[in-house]
Every structure is written in structure tokens, then in C-alpha cells.
Amino acid sequence: MLERLRLPLLLVTAWLVASLFLGPAPLSAEEEGEEEAEEEAKRPEDVNVAVAAKVDIEEAAATGQVDVALTFTPGEDIQRPYSIRLRLMAFRRTVVNLDHAPKPPTVEWRKGQPITYTVPIPLPMDVKSGADMGIFVGFHDPELELDLPPRMDADRQGQVRELIEFSMPDLGALTDPAQVDAILARAKELASGGRKTAAWNTLEVGLRRATEDEVKYRFRDALVDLGAFTPAPISPIEQAIVDGRIQDEKTRYLRLVSGRLFDRQQYHGALRVLEAIGGKLSEDARGAVLGAVNDAQRTERDITDLRVRILERVTEEERALVDKKVESLGYTKKLLEAADSLRKNARWAPARIMLRSLALNAPERAVAHAATEMQKQVEEAARAKAVGSGDSADSP
């Protein structure tokens, strides 16, 4: 009889060991295909926003940049934190990438309420005159790492749609004196009309296109003659760059301070500093600031680890309590009950120390096993508390 049972028992044991170390059996190709199909079905095909744009191509030929007035009109309240994909393409290849986070962020966009702002796009001087140019727009979901086109009837290139097409103006070398005179006259006209910023851009492009020193001196002198004037308002993309660099430096310094506090075992102070960083990064992620999602996730992991460390800290009084209980109760079921009482009162650190000691030293296997299981519950509860609430984790 024992011989008959030996083989099935060995098979069962082998199966249990394999399950423990190898985990669940891999999905079949058919099951994987079904899961991928379900995920694909959940993904949106586009963003319910129509986009329009206005540009002055004639002025772009003089100033060397296209000022694109973008208007986004949501077809519904937008719930996702999208960033904007804005591309200048030549022959359907990207030559200028101006991806940015819009202001206000898309989570604040409401149905039928247009969002309008202007983005200056510099024209690349190495693209030949007459090339087919296009301005394309799309959306990016940084949380889902998903690119999506706007919902509108326009030519599509990948996950972006075309807003405007035009021919590349001539920004090549200036060899004709008549061209030089025309550019200088146009800059003077713009300055007389109170548009000194546009005049400056026109002269700057002319200076870059000039090949002869004499012509360069003419453009230089014209720039000097413009005198002082109010600079153009900072663009949304430039503002995002400035804000990002300031915030990066603040975050770098605060992480340095948090690290010093951590090294001195001042965990509560380190936690508070990290929570301040995490709050700002979460706000940036909600506004689809580029790179903020990964930074926020990294900071949240650090915050959770610190909260767990705080919850698991054992004070001198708690350690004395554990030693006293072990001495008076021994490694018995009564010590298990004492640890359970600590667990129910959310005193995670002494409960974990007591249970770990009991699991290793209890002479009764049933008590040791129960201590091991309860220790897992304590650790899971402590981590759940750390993830769910910073205030309770930080209380001394």
C-alpha cells in the first residue's frame, strides 16, 4: 500500500515545489492574444478635441519664424493629463519638435470652451526654398505612454494631424543687393509701425543669411538703430523650459537635504521634505509636464519606503517591552496573543520584533507557524498604512 502511495506523493511534492519557485504556468498564445485584444479595445482611438491654427506665411518669410495661433475646442470635458505634440515637418519628416504641456492643463478643459495660445516656430534655414512644409498636432498621455491624434477631419501622419501646409520661403544666402535693400526696408517699416520685435527678427535673419562682411555690417547697424524696446512675451514653451529648470534645481536641492536628514536618521524630517517634492511633482504630472510622471512615481516609492521605515522603528521603550514579554511569557502561545494585541493596536514595530523572535524560537511548530503568518499580516498592514496615509505614518 505504501509503495502505491509513494509515487503520487512524490508527484504532488514536485508540483508544489515547482509552483513555489516557478510561479503560475505561463499563458498560452491564445490567452495572451485575448488579453492583448482586451487591452487594445480599452485604448482610445483619439482625443475628442478639434484643433485649428492661423499663421502669417508672408511675415514668416521675413522674420524666419512661424507664429502659430493654436485653438483647441474640446468636444467633451477632458479627463486625462495630455501633453501636446507639435511638429514642423518637411516632406513629412520632423524638422522642429515643440512638444509641450499646455496651460491650462487639459484636465481643466471643458466641452465647447476653446483654448487659444500662440507658439513661435523657428523655420530651419537648412531646408531648401519651396519644400513642402506642414504643421502637425497630436496628444500624448504620459501616464499611459500613449500617442493619440485629435478628433478632426485632417490629413494624418502617424498619431498627429496636419493643421497647415505651406511652401518653405527662401532663407538661403543673400547674394542679390535688391533683396538686402528689401529686407532692410521691411524691418524699418515694421519698426515704424511699433513692431520692433518683428523688426529685430527680420534683421537677425538677414544677418544670418548675409555672406559678405559689408552686408553684415548693414544689418548690424540697423539692429543697433532699433534701440531699446519691450521684448516679446515669453512663449508657453519657453515658460515651460524656465519653470522646469527652476523646479529641477529645487528638487535636486531638496533631495540633497532629505538625504542628509536620512543619514542622520531624522526620518520624519526626511519624509516631510520628500512629501513636499512629491506634491509638486504630482501637480506637474496632472498638468502633463514632460517627465513629471516618472519623477513623481520615483518620489512616491521613496516616500513609501520612508513611511515603512518610520512605522518599523523600535524605540527603547518598545524594545524593553518586547524583552519583558519574552522573559515573562516565554516563546509560548501567550506571547503570540501579546503580539496580536500589539498588532490590533497598530503598534507594528514591537509586534513585528516579537513575532519574528517567536517564529524562530517557539518549540511548538503550530505557534511558530502562526507567528510567521501573523508577521506577514503585520508587515502588509504597515505597508498599506504607509501607502495610504502619511500623517499616521509620521506620528511619533
C-alpha positions, 0 to 999 in steps of 0.5 A: 500500500505504501509503495502505491502511495509513494509515487503520487506523493512524490508527484504532488511534492514536485508540483508544489515545489515547482509552483513555489519557485516557478510561479503560475504556468505561463499563458498560452498564445491564445490567452495572451492574444485575448488579453492583448485584444482586451487591452487594445479595445480599452485604448482610445482611438483619439482625443475628442478635441478639434484643433485649428491654427492661423499663421502669417506665411508672408511675415514668416518669410521675413522674420524666419519664424512661424507664429502659430495661433493654436485653438483647441475646442474640446468636444467633451470635458477632458479627463486625462493629463495630455501633453501636446505634440507639435511638429514642423515637418518637411516632406513629412519628416520632423524638422522642429519638435515643440512638444509641450504641456499646455496651460491650462492643463487639459484636465481643466478643459471643458466641452465647447470652451476653446483654448487659444495660445500662440507658439513661435516656430523657428523655420530651419534655414537648412531646408531648401526654398519651396519644400513642402512644409506642414504643421502637425498636432497630436496628444500624448498621455504620459501616464499611459505612454500613449500617442493619440491624434485629435478628433478632426477631419485632417490629413494624418501622419502617424498619431498627429494631424496636419493643421497647415501646409505651406511652401518653405520661403527662401532663407538661403544666402543673400547674394542679390543687393535688391533683396538686402535693400528689401529686407532692410526696408521691411524691418524699418517699416515694421519698426515704424509701425511699433513692431520692433520685435518683428523688426529685430527678427527680420534683421537677425535673419538677414544677418544670418543669411548675409555672406559678405562682411559689408552686408553684415555690417548693414544689418548690424547697424540697423539692429543697433538703430532699433534701440531699446524696446519691450521684448516679446512675451515669453512663449508657453514653451519657453515658460515651460523650459524656465519653470522646469529648470527652476523646479529641477534645481529645487528638487535636486536641492531638496533631495540633497537635504532629505538625504542628509536628514536620512543619514542622520536618521531624522526620518520624519524630517526626511519624509516631510521634505520628500512629501513636499517634492512629491506634491509638486511633482504630482501637480506637474504630472496632472498638468502633463509636464514632460517627465513629471510622471516618472519623477513623481512615481520615483518620489512616491516609492521613496516616500513609501519606503520612508513611511515603512521605515518610520512605522518599523522603528523600535524605540527603547521603550518598545524594545524593553517591552518586547524583552519583558514579554519574552522573559515573562511569557516565554516563546509560548502561545501567550506571547503570540496573543501579546503580539496580536494585541500589539498588532490590533493596536497598530503598534507594528514595530514591537509586534513585528520584533516579537513575532519574528523572535517567536517564529524562530524560537517557539518549540511548538511548530503550530505557534511558530507557524502562526507567528510567521503568518501573523508577521506577514499580516503585520508587515502588509498592514504597515505597508498599506498604512504607509501607502495610504496615509502619511500623517499616521505614518509620521506620528511619533 
